[in-house]
């Protein structure tokens, strides 16, 4: 009778130990799942932006992956740089303002072109001759597989003089690198480097009536 009682005690102890192990494993599993689920929730919340609407209500705006928009932003910066650098009007202040804004987007290589043209009197002739120069971007070819990014821009210039209109072919090449921060002067956060003008030649000229 005493042996049977000891056997029952041993069996009960094993059952209690098994239940304790199962309970500990179950608690660990629930804890692990809770931590993992909380991490996922926090990651999803980081993908959302809350915008304050006139200080009264909150509007939920879904943010997009930044890397998804980088190629578009890169092409936009290159386009904007060319528009600022190659658009001229017979106004010295307007020319200098455009150049300064273009230089915020680039290194010193475009400044070297600007300095060379200034020394040759090109901008003075634009002002004195009442000349307007505009640019139309045809295409921007980017190689994003290699860093710094390689960019070639194909465009056409139109130079309006009092007597004629000249159309020119423009091809440029540059490298583009990422900046750590964006600013009002450089909202896309890229830097145009090693800027080169590969071609800039007349393709058509017509007289103005």
TACORTA-V739586 format. One record per residue. N is the residue number from 0. RES is the residue in three letters. PHI is phi as a letter, one per 40 degrees, with the letter a starting at -180 (* if undefined). OMEGA is omega in whole degrees, -180 to 180 (none if undefined). Layout:
n->{N/N}
res->{RES/RES}
phi->{PHI/PHI}
omega->{OMEGA/OMEGA}
//
This chain:
n->{0/1/2/3/4/5/6/7/8/9/10/11/12/13/14/15/16/17/18/19/20/21/22/23/24/25/26/27/28/29/30/31/32/33/34/35/36/37/38/39/40/41/42/43/44/45/46/47/48/49/50/51/52/53/54/55/56/57/58/59/60/61/62/63/64/65/66/67/68/69/70/71/72/73/74/75/76/77/78/79/80/81/82/83/84/85/86/87/88/89/90/91/92/93/94/95/96/97/98/99/100/101/102/103/104/105/106/107/108/109/110/111/112/113/114/115/116/117/118/119/120/121/122/123/124/125/126/127/128/129/130/131/132/133/134/135/136/137/138/139/140/141/142/143/144/145/146/147/148/149/150/151/152/153/154/155/156/157/158/159/160/161/162/163/164/165/166/167/168/169/170/171/172/173/174/175/176/177/178/179/180/181/182/183/184/185/186/187/188/189/190/191/192/193/194/195/196/197/198/199/200/201/202/203/204/205/206/207/208}
res->{UNK/UNK/UNK/UNK/UNK/UNK/UNK/UNK/UNK/UNK/UNK/UNK/UNK/UNK/UNK/UNK/UNK/UNK/UNK/UNK/UNK/UNK/UNK/UNK/UNK/UNK/UNK/UNK/UNK/UNK/UNK/UNK/UNK/UNK/UNK/UNK/UNK/UNK/UNK/UNK/UNK/UNK/UNK/UNK/UNK/UNK/UNK/UNK/UNK/UNK/UNK/UNK/UNK/UNK/UNK/UNK/UNK/UNK/UNK/UNK/UNK/UNK/UNK/UNK/UNK/UNK/UNK/UNK/UNK/UNK/UNK/UNK/UNK/UNK/UNK/UNK/UNK/UNK/UNK/UNK/UNK/UNK/UNK/UNK/UNK/UNK/UNK/UNK/UNK/UNK/UNK/UNK/UNK/UNK/UNK/UNK/UNK/UNK/UNK/UNK/UNK/UNK/UNK/UNK/UNK/UNK/UNK/UNK/UNK/UNK/UNK/UNK/UNK/UNK/UNK/UNK/UNK/UNK/UNK/UNK/UNK/UNK/UNK/UNK/UNK/UNK/UNK/UNK/UNK/UNK/UNK/UNK/UNK/UNK/UNK/UNK/UNK/UNK/UNK/UNK/UNK/UNK/UNK/UNK/UNK/UNK/UNK/UNK/UNK/UNK/UNK/UNK/UNK/UNK/UNK/UNK/UNK/UNK/UNK/UNK/UNK/UNK/UNK/UNK/UNK/UNK/UNK/UNK/UNK/UNK/UNK/UNK/UNK/UNK/UNK/UNK/UNK/UNK/UNK/UNK/UNK/UNK/UNK/UNK/UNK/UNK/UNK/UNK/UNK/UNK/UNK/UNK/UNK/UNK/UNK/UNK/UNK/UNK/UNK/UNK/UNK/UNK/UNK/UNK/UNK/UNK/UNK/UNK/UNK}
phi->{*/c/c/c/c/c/c/c/c/c/c/c/c/c/c/c/c/c/c/c/c/c/c/c/c/c/c/c/c/c/c/c/c/c/c/c/c/c/c/c/c/c/c/c/c/c/c/b/b/b/b/c/c/f/g/b/b/b/b/c/b/c/c/c/c/c/c/c/c/c/d/c/c/c/c/c/c/c/c/c/c/c/c/c/c/b/c/b/b/c/a/d/c/c/c/c/c/c/c/c/c/c/c/c/c/a/c/c/c/c/c/c/c/c/c/c/c/c/c/c/g/c/c/c/c/c/c/c/c/f/b/b/b/b/b/b/c/c/a/b/b/b/b/c/c/b/b/c/c/c/b/b/b/b/a/b/b/b/b/c/b/c/c/a/b/b/b/b/c/b/b/b/b/a/b/b/b/c/b/c/b/b/a/c/c/a/c/c/g/b/b/c/b/f/c/b/c/c/a/a/b/c/b/a/a/b/c/c/c}
omega->{179/179/179/180/177/179/179/179/-180/179/179/179/178/180/179/179/178/179/179/179/179/-180/179/179/180/178/179/179/180/179/179/180/-180/179/-180/180/178/178/178/179/180/178/179/-180/179/179/-178/177/176/-177/180/-177/179/177/-175/-175/179/177/180/178/180/178/180/178/-176/-178/180/-176/-174/178/179/-180/179/179/179/179/179/178/-178/179/-180/179/180/-173/-173/176/-177/175/-178/-180/-175/-179/179/179/-179/179/178/-179/179/179/178/-178/175/-176/-170/173/-174/-175/175/178/178/175/-179/180/-180/179/178/179/178/177/-176/-176/175/178/177/-178/-176/-179/-180/-175/174/178/179/-179/175/-179/176/180/176/-176/-177/171/-176/180/-178/180/0/-178/180/-176/174/-177/177/-176/175/176/174/-178/-178/173/180/-176/-176/176/-179/176/-177/174/-178/175/180/178/178/171/-179/178/178/171/-179/-176/174/179/177/180/180/-172/-180/178/175/174/177/-176/175/-179/180/171/-177/-179/175/-173/178/175/-180/177/180/178/177/-179/none}
//
